[in-house]
Amino acid sequence: METNKIRLGMIGAGAIGSVHLNTFGKLSDEVILQGITDVYLPLAEKRAEEYGINTVFNSAEELIHDPQIDAIIIGVPNKWHAPLAIQALKAGKHVLVEKPMGINSEAAKDIVRAQRETGKVVMVGHQMRWQWQFQQIKEQVEKGSLGKIYNAKTGWFRRKGIPGWGSWFTQKSEAGGGPLIDIGVHMLDIALYLMGNPKPVSVYGSTYAEFGPKKKGIGSWGTPNWNGQYDVEDLATALIKMEDGSTLSLEVSWAVHMDTSNEPFIHLMGSEGGASLSGNHAKILTEQFDRAIDIDLTPPEGEQDDRAQLSRHFIECIREGKQPITSAMSGLTNNLILDAIYESSITGREVVLDWNI
């Protein structure tokens, strides 16, 4: 019955908004695409036509307060994630927000407070957690096959991939940062998840901007605005220490002079075994009979759509009132680390994370 379907509102009709609409549009047995809005209304109208969305709203506020909407997807520049998420929660809506959850850790803490006050679902759009490679590695971690994970290394080096030079992507006031907050947050999130969610306590890091200010290293994503500005990093590196003594190193770039596959990577180092992933190639590593053994992971049969699984998980959490795998607290954890890396780069010192909410 239609009344049992979850009615969704989409804020943001750009590229990522279109990805969410396309995915949820295939789940018509579970949801109704009820409404959409964008600061550029003609784009919202175009998406409404493309995806059969019932209503185009003149503003985010109008959409948020419509009683015909149960849950809201936020796909706008990072600066607006927290204000819109908090407004939606206080209006009694569930929220799926794109990563990073907040433009900084203070914004993320505000979302956590609002979520606790309202009891509504807040989920962060980290689709990589549902990719088959990570699912299989996570299964082995939970079985104890790797033993104690004491160190991990993760990152994503793009050689020539600065997105939308001069647009909101490359402005700190709009995005919060460069590749660290854009793709680094994905690798940070997945690494902590695979490590078993240890609590990070301190960070030492550095960021660099050697390409963007010279208008070099430009990629194909986003629309450039050559009259705009570039005041974010194009490479970041960090070491994160956990409460249990384990460590995580993170390295990401939008542009760099190095031999790179341009694919995300992660290496988990455990007392009994390890796991390594580069792009779609993943393996478990161990030692048996005094020999090094590598076991290649293979995709399961059937279609593997990480975004569809993420979307179904959001629906399930709303229906069952449960905490999402990518919860508001996981979003805050990521934001605390990102802030600390930026701060450490400026001060040249280790930064202790502030968990007070």
C-alpha positions in Angstrom: 0.0 0.0 0.0 1.1 3.6 -0.8 0.6 4.6 2.9 3.3 2.2 4.0 5.9 3.7 1.7 8.4 6.2 3.0 8.0 9.6 1.4 11.4 11.2 0.5 12.4 14.8 0.0 15.6 15.6 -1.9 17.5 18.8 -1.1 20.1 19.4 -3.9 19.5 18.5 -7.6 23.1 18.4 -8.7 25.3 15.4 -9.5 25.1 13.6 -6.2 21.4 14.4 -5.8 20.8 12.7 -9.2 22.8 9.6 -7.9 20.5 9.3 -4.9 17.3 9.9 -7.0 18.4 7.2 -9.5 19.0 4.7 -6.7 15.9 5.4 -4.6 13.8 5.6 -7.8 14.5 1.8 -8.3 13.1 1.1 -4.8 9.5 2.2 -5.7 8.1 -0.7 -3.7 9.5 1.0 -0.6 9.6 4.7 -1.2 7.9 7.6 -3.0 10.0 10.4 -4.4 7.7 13.1 -2.9 9.6 16.3 -3.3 12.7 18.1 -4.4 14.3 21.5 -4.2 17.5 23.3 -5.3 18.9 26.8 -5.1 18.6 26.7 -8.9 14.9 25.7 -9.3 15.1 24.9 -13.1 17.4 22.0 -12.2 15.0 20.8 -9.5 12.2 20.9 -12.1 14.3 19.0 -14.6 15.1 16.2 -12.0 11.4 16.1 -11.0 10.5 15.4 -14.6 13.3 12.8 -15.0 12.5 10.9 -11.9 8.7 11.4 -11.6 8.9 13.4 -8.4 5.6 14.7 -7.1 6.4 18.2 -6.0 9.1 20.9 -6.6 9.5 23.1 -3.6 10.6 26.7 -3.8 13.0 26.4 -0.8 14.6 23.8 1.5 12.6 25.2 4.4 9.3 24.6 2.6 10.3 21.1 1.8 11.5 20.3 5.3 8.2 21.5 6.9 5.9 19.7 4.5 3.9 17.0 6.4 3.8 14.8 3.3 7.6 14.1 3.7 9.0 11.5 6.1 12.7 11.6 5.4 15.1 14.0 3.7 18.2 13.4 1.6 20.8 16.2 1.8 23.1 16.5 -1.3 24.4 20.1 -1.2 27.7 21.8 -0.5 29.2 20.7 2.9 28.6 24.1 4.5 24.9 23.5 4.5 24.8 19.9 5.7 24.5 20.7 9.4 22.0 23.6 9.2 19.7 21.6 6.9 20.1 18.3 8.9 19.3 20.0 12.2 16.3 21.8 10.7 15.0 18.6 9.3 15.5 16.6 12.5 13.6 19.3 14.5 10.8 19.1 12.0 10.5 15.4 12.8 12.2 14.1 9.7 14.8 11.3 9.3 18.0 12.4 7.5 20.4 10.8 5.0 23.2 13.3 4.6 26.1 13.2 2.2 29.7 13.0 3.5 31.3 14.6 5.3 28.5 14.9 7.8 29.6 18.4 8.8 31.9 21.0 7.4 33.8 20.7 10.7 33.5 18.9 14.0 31.4 21.7 15.7 28.8 21.3 13.0 29.0 17.5 13.4 28.5 17.8 17.2 25.4 20.0 16.5 23.9 17.2 14.4 24.7 14.6 17.1 22.9 16.8 19.7 19.9 17.3 17.4 19.7 13.5 16.7 19.8 12.7 20.4 17.1 15.2 21.2 14.8 14.1 18.4 15.5 10.3 18.3 15.3 10.4 14.5 17.5 8.4 12.1 20.7 10.2 10.9 22.7 8.3 8.4 25.9 9.4 6.5 26.2 8.5 2.9 29.4 6.3 3.0 28.5 3.8 0.3 31.9 2.2 0.3 31.0 0.2 3.4 28.6 -1.8 1.3 31.1 -2.7 -1.4 31.6 -6.5 -1.6 35.4 -6.3 -1.0 35.0 -4.4 2.2 32.1 -6.6 3.3 34.2 -9.7 2.9 37.2 -8.2 4.7 34.9 -7.1 7.5 33.6 -10.6 7.8 37.1 -12.0 8.3 37.9 -9.3 10.8 34.8 -10.1 12.9 35.6 -13.8 12.8 39.0 -13.0 14.3 41.0 -14.3 11.3 43.3 -11.3 11.3 43.8 -11.3 15.1 44.4 -7.9 16.7 44.7 -5.2 14.0 47.5 -3.0 15.3 48.3 -0.9 12.2 46.5 0.2 9.0 47.5 2.3 6.0 44.9 3.8 3.7 44.6 6.5 1.1 43.7 7.5 -2.4 46.1 9.3 -4.7 44.6 11.0 -7.7 47.3 12.2 -10.0 45.3 14.8 -11.9 41.9 15.1 -10.3 41.1 18.5 -8.8 37.2 18.8 -9.1 35.4 22.0 -10.2 38.4 24.4 -9.8 37.1 27.7 -8.4 33.6 26.3 -7.5 32.5 25.4 -4.0 34.7 22.2 -4.1 37.8 24.3 -3.9 36.7 26.9 -1.4 37.3 26.2 2.3 34.3 28.3 3.4 32.0 26.1 1.3 33.7 22.7 1.4 35.7 22.7 4.6 38.8 21.5 2.8 40.1 19.7 -0.3 40.9 16.0 -1.0 41.1 15.3 2.8 37.5 16.1 3.4 36.3 15.0 -0.1 37.9 11.5 -0.7 40.0 11.2 2.5 36.8 11.0 4.6 35.8 7.9 2.7 39.1 6.1 3.3 39.1 7.2 7.0 35.6 6.0 7.5 36.2 2.6 5.8 39.5 2.0 7.6 38.1 2.7 11.1 35.1 0.4 10.3 37.4 -2.4 9.2 39.7 -2.0 12.2 36.6 -2.6 14.4 35.8 1.1 15.2 38.7 1.8 17.7 38.4 5.2 19.4 40.8 7.7 17.9 42.6 9.9 20.5 45.3 12.0 18.7 46.4 13.0 15.3 49.6 14.4 13.6 49.2 15.6 10.1 50.2 17.9 7.3 48.5 19.4 4.2 50.0 20.9 1.0 48.7 23.0 -1.9 51.2 22.7 -4.7 48.9 22.3 -7.7 45.5 24.1 -7.2 46.9 27.6 -6.7 48.7 27.2 -10.1 45.6 25.9 -11.8 47.3 22.6 -12.4 46.1 19.1 -11.7 42.6 19.8 -13.0 40.3 16.7 -13.2 37.0 16.1 -15.1 34.5 16.2 -12.2 32.5 19.3 -11.6 32.3 22.6 -13.5 35.2 25.0 -13.2 34.8 28.6 -12.4 38.1 30.2 -13.5 37.1 33.5 -11.7 36.6 31.6 -8.5 39.2 30.7 -5.9 41.3 27.8 -4.6 42.2 28.0 -0.9 42.2 24.3 0.1 44.9 21.6 0.1 45.6 19.2 -2.8 47.5 16.6 -0.7 47.2 15.5 3.0 49.0 13.0 5.1 48.3 12.0 8.7 49.0 9.5 11.5 46.1 8.7 13.8 46.6 7.0 17.2 43.8 5.0 18.9 42.9 4.5 22.5 43.8 0.8 22.2 47.3 1.6 20.9 46.7 0.9 17.2 47.6 3.3 14.5 46.2 4.4 11.1 48.1 6.3 8.5 46.1 8.3 5.8 47.4 9.8 2.6 45.2 11.4 -0.1 45.6 13.8 -3.0 43.6 15.4 -5.8 46.9 16.0 -7.7 50.4 14.6 -7.2 53.5 13.8 -9.3 53.7 10.0 -8.6 53.1 6.7 -10.2 49.6 5.9 -9.0 46.6 3.7 -10.1 44.3 6.6 -9.0 42.4 4.0 -7.0 41.6 3.8 -3.3 43.8 1.4 -1.2 43.8 0.0 2.3 46.2 -2.4 4.1 45.2 -3.9 7.5 48.0 -5.4 9.6 46.9 -7.9 12.2 48.7 -10.3 14.6 47.3 -13.3 12.8 46.7 -12.0 9.3 46.3 -9.0 7.1 44.1 -7.6 4.3 45.1 -5.5 1.3 42.9 -3.8 -1.2 43.6 -1.7 -4.2 40.6 -0.7 -6.3 38.6 -3.8 -6.8 41.4 -6.2 -6.1 41.4 -7.5 -2.5 43.2 -10.3 -0.7 43.7 -11.8 2.8 47.3 -12.4 3.8 48.6 -14.8 6.4 51.4 -17.3 7.2 50.8 -21.1 7.3 53.4 -23.9 7.5 56.2 -21.4 7.5 55.0 -19.9 4.2 53.4 -16.6 3.2 49.9 -17.3 1.9 47.8 -14.9 -0.2 44.0 -15.6 -0.6 42.3 -13.5 -3.4 38.8 -12.4 -2.6 36.2 -12.8 -5.4 32.9 -11.0 -5.9 29.8 -12.9 -4.9 27.3 -13.9 -7.6 24.6 -11.5 -8.6 24.6 -7.7 -9.0 26.5 -5.8 -6.3 25.1 -2.3 -5.9 26.6 -0.6 -2.9 24.4 2.5 -3.2 21.2 0.3 -3.4 22.3 -1.5 -0.2 23.0 1.8 1.5 19.5 3.1 0.5 17.8 -0.1 1.7 19.7 0.2 5.0 18.4 3.7 5.5 14.8 2.5 4.8 15.3 -0.4 7.2 16.6 1.9 10.0 13.6 4.1 9.6 11.2 1.2 9.7 12.8 -0.6 12.6 14.0 2.4 14.5 17.6 1.2 14.6 21.0 2.9 14.5 22.5 3.0 11.0 25.9 1.4 10.4 27.1 4.9 9.3 25.6 6.7 12.3 25.9 10.3 13.4 28.6 9.3 15.8 30.6 7.7 13.0 30.2 11.0 11.1 31.4 13.0 14.1 34.4 10.7 14.5 35.5 11.4 11.0 35.0 15.2 11.4 37.0 15.2 14.6 40.0 13.6 12.8 39.7 15.8 9.8 39.7 19.0 11.9 42.7 17.7 13.9 44.7 17.0 10.7 44.1 20.6 9.5 44.9 22.0 12.9 48.1 19.9 13.2 49.2 21.1 9.8 49.0 24.7 11.0 50.6 24.2 14.4 53.1 21.5 13.6 52.0 19.6 16.7 50.0 16.5 17.7 46.4 17.3 18.3 44.3 15.5 21.0 40.7 14.9 20.0 38.0 16.7 21.9 35.1 14.2 22.5 33.0 16.5 24.6 29.6 17.0 23.0 
